[in-house]
Amino acid sequence: MDFLRPASWEEALAAKAAHPTAVPIAGGTDVMVEINFDHRRPEYLLDLNRIGDLYDWEACENSVRLGASVSYSTIMENLRAELPGLALASHTVASPQIRNRGGVGGNLGTASPAGDAHPALLAAGAEVEVESAERGTRLIPIDEFYTGVKRNALAADELIRAVHIKKADGPQQFSKVGTRNAMVIAVCAFGLALHPESRTVRTGIGSAAPTPVRAKAAEEFLDAALEEGGFWDNGRIITPSVAKQFAELCSGACNPIDDVRGTASYRRHAVGVMARRTLTWTWESYRGTAARTEGAA
Ligand SMILES: Cc1cc2nc3c(=O)[nH]c(=O)nc-3n(C[C@H](O)[C@H](O)[C@H](O)COP(=O)(O)OP(=O)(O)OC[C@H]3O[C@@H](n4cnc5c(N)ncnc54)[C@H](O)[C@@H]3O)c2cc1C
């Protein structure tokens, strides 16, 4: 196995173009497991650790540009206000050691349906910035990024440079069910983001379908119910029947399997429970903020 060590982004793109089968390695928390267990024996490893640019993030007016190798610990420490859903999801990843090494670029590279960043990225609305030496940069909407079980939309000569994530304009939540409280891969997970500016909600479901997915019918139902009832303006408590139907539609968006971590029917049930809970939590938070804003006016 050859180890390629580019010193710059341009060198990394050139190396990937010259060796399209080269496997990029960032934190290594997925790649090294596969190599250690002999699940993968790539001809080339492409080490991205010398490229400082990948560890930078920038808060722009409406979004955050997060370098592909920014670690979960860094997100938790520095981007809690801008990216609350992703910060909450980061908290649930593995252990402090893994959170110090692993990052969103690696989670996207692996594209496991159980990756914890995905529900938060889907709910917040993200775009993945990828680049190749030959064709330059393109932005892939997060909804189009996951193409199958552990498959993504990257071409063989492309690398992930950054992820652009909309800054929160309202409350966000992330919930994960596991067989224990820490160091656990999700049995299933759910992300929810309220977007009061556009009066919409977005969801993300993890580990309950071949890819991470949004519950689009549930989002459309809730958007209409909140609009019809004037909820965004009057800040009333969401009626239990609305929350129940939202939860059922989220369950309906799942297409899970039975595996060692849980059964398909349990996953469907748990996603419904998490959908109802996260809706209650985010809406309570929205009502509190709305009341404070009114009081201040
Ligand atoms: C003990 C343990 C516990 C874990 N627990 C969790 C958990 O709770 N939740 C969770 O979501 N994950 C978990 N993981 C998996 C892993 O930590 C995450 O998926 C992490 O985000 C991977 O990031 P990394 O930088 O280490 O990726 P790497 O292992 O370096 O790479 C992962 C994949 O992404 C590709 N890649 C990396 N960077 C780029 C790039 N810039 N461009 C293109 N491709 C790239 C690699 O080629 C590889 O295919 C766990 C892993 C371990 C070992």
The ligand as an SDF file (V2000), in Angstrom:
LIG
                    3D

 53 58  0  0  0  0  0  0  0  0999 V2000
  -15.0980    3.4610   18.0340 C   0  0  0  0  0  0  0  0  0  0  0  0
  -15.8410    4.2270   16.9650 C   0  0  0  0  0  0  0  0  0  0  0  0
  -17.0780    4.7680   17.2490 C   0  0  0  0  0  0  0  0  0  0  0  0
  -17.7780    5.4850   16.2780 C   0  0  0  0  0  0  0  0  0  0  0  0
  -18.9810    6.0430   16.6130 N   0  0  0  0  0  0  0  0  0  0  0  0
  -19.6460    6.7860   15.6970 C   0  0  0  0  0  0  0  0  0  0  0  0
  -20.8810    7.4050   16.0540 C   0  0  0  0  0  0  0  0  0  0  0  0
  -21.3730    7.3250   17.1860 O   0  0  0  0  0  0  0  0  0  0  0  0
  -21.5200    8.1380   15.0970 N   0  0  0  0  0  0  0  0  0  0  0  0
  -20.9950    8.2770   13.8270 C   0  0  0  0  0  0  0  0  0  0  0  0
  -21.6260    8.9560   13.0030 O   0  0  0  0  0  0  0  0  0  0  0  0
  -19.8290    7.6920   13.4880 N   0  0  0  0  0  0  0  0  0  0  0  0
  -19.1450    6.9670   14.3820 C   0  0  0  0  0  0  0  0  0  0  0  0
  -17.9510    6.3770   14.0330 N   0  0  0  0  0  0  0  0  0  0  0  0
  -17.4740    6.4950   12.6550 C   0  0  0  0  0  0  0  0  0  0  0  0
  -16.5170    7.6910   12.3750 C   0  0  0  0  0  0  0  0  0  0  0  0
  -15.9250    8.1790   13.5420 O   0  0  0  0  0  0  0  0  0  0  0  0
  -17.2560    8.8370   11.6710 C   0  0  0  0  0  0  0  0  0  0  0  0
  -17.8780    8.3900   10.4810 O   0  0  0  0  0  0  0  0  0  0  0  0
  -16.3400   10.0150   11.3480 C   0  0  0  0  0  0  0  0  0  0  0  0
  -17.1390   11.1060   10.9500 O   0  0  0  0  0  0  0  0  0  0  0  0
  -15.3210    9.7060   10.2360 C   0  0  0  0  0  0  0  0  0  0  0  0
  -14.4990   10.8490   10.0730 O   0  0  0  0  0  0  0  0  0  0  0  0
  -12.9180   10.6840    9.7780 P   0  0  0  0  0  0  0  0  0  0  0  0
  -12.3660   12.0350    9.5500 O   0  0  0  0  0  0  0  0  0  0  0  0
  -12.2750    9.8540   10.8170 O   0  0  0  0  0  0  0  0  0  0  0  0
  -13.0040    9.8770    8.3920 O   0  0  0  0  0  0  0  0  0  0  0  0
  -11.9590    8.8750    7.7330 P   0  0  0  0  0  0  0  0  0  0  0  0
  -11.9750    7.5600    8.4250 O   0  0  0  0  0  0  0  0  0  0  0  0
  -10.6480    9.5150    7.5280 O   0  0  0  0  0  0  0  0  0  0  0  0
  -12.6810    8.7270    6.3070 O   0  0  0  0  0  0  0  0  0  0  0  0
  -13.9750    8.1870    6.2090 C   0  0  0  0  0  0  0  0  0  0  0  0
  -14.3840    8.0850    4.7290 C   0  0  0  0  0  0  0  0  0  0  0  0
  -14.4800    9.3790    4.1620 O   0  0  0  0  0  0  0  0  0  0  0  0
  -13.5430    9.5270    3.0940 C   0  0  0  0  0  0  0  0  0  0  0  0
  -13.0250   10.8880    3.2010 N   0  0  0  0  0  0  0  0  0  0  0  0
  -12.5160   11.5200    4.2950 C   0  0  0  0  0  0  0  0  0  0  0  0
  -12.2550   12.8020    4.0130 N   0  0  0  0  0  0  0  0  0  0  0  0
  -12.5860   12.9930    2.7160 C   0  0  0  0  0  0  0  0  0  0  0  0
  -12.5190   14.1290    1.8240 C   0  0  0  0  0  0  0  0  0  0  0  0
  -12.0860   15.3430    2.2280 N   0  0  0  0  0  0  0  0  0  0  0  0
  -12.9500   13.9690    0.5520 N   0  0  0  0  0  0  0  0  0  0  0  0
  -13.4170   12.7650    0.1250 C   0  0  0  0  0  0  0  0  0  0  0  0
  -13.5050   11.6660    0.9110 N   0  0  0  0  0  0  0  0  0  0  0  0
  -13.0910   11.7820    2.2020 C   0  0  0  0  0  0  0  0  0  0  0  0
  -12.4990    8.4330    3.3100 C   0  0  0  0  0  0  0  0  0  0  0  0
  -11.8740    8.0240    2.1230 O   0  0  0  0  0  0  0  0  0  0  0  0
  -13.3690    7.3260    3.8850 C   0  0  0  0  0  0  0  0  0  0  0  0
  -14.0520    6.6510    2.8540 O   0  0  0  0  0  0  0  0  0  0  0  0
  -17.2210    5.6600   14.9920 C   0  0  0  0  0  0  0  0  0  0  0  0
  -15.9540    5.1080   14.7030 C   0  0  0  0  0  0  0  0  0  0  0  0
  -15.2680    4.4080   15.6760 C   0  0  0  0  0  0  0  0  0  0  0  0
  -13.9110    3.8450   15.3630 C   0  0  0  0  0  0  0  0  0  0  0  0
  1  2  1  0
  2  3  1  0
  2 52  2  0
  3  4  2  0
  4  5  1  0
  4 50  1  0
  5  6  2  0
  6  7  1  0
  6 13  1  0
  7  8  2  0
  7  9  1  0
  9 10  1  0
 10 11  2  0
 10 12  1  0
 12 13  2  0
 13 14  1  0
 14 15  1  0
 14 50  1  0
 15 16  1  0
 16 17  1  0
 16 18  1  0
 18 19  1  0
 18 20  1  0
 20 21  1  0
 20 22  1  0
 22 23  1  0
 23 24  1  0
 24 25  2  0
 24 26  1  0
 24 27  1  0
 27 28  1  0
 28 29  2  0
 28 30  1  0
 28 31  1  0
 31 32  1  0
 32 33  1  0
 33 34  1  0
 33 48  1  0
 34 35  1  0
 35 36  1  0
 35 46  1  0
 36 37  1  0
 36 45  1  0
 37 38  2  0
 38 39  1  0
 39 40  1  0
 39 45  2  0
 40 41  1  0
 40 42  2  0
 42 43  1  0
 43 44  2  0
 44 45  1  0
 46 47  1  0
 46 48  1  0
 48 49  1  0
 50 51  2  0
 51 52  1  0
 52 53  1  0
M  END
$$$$
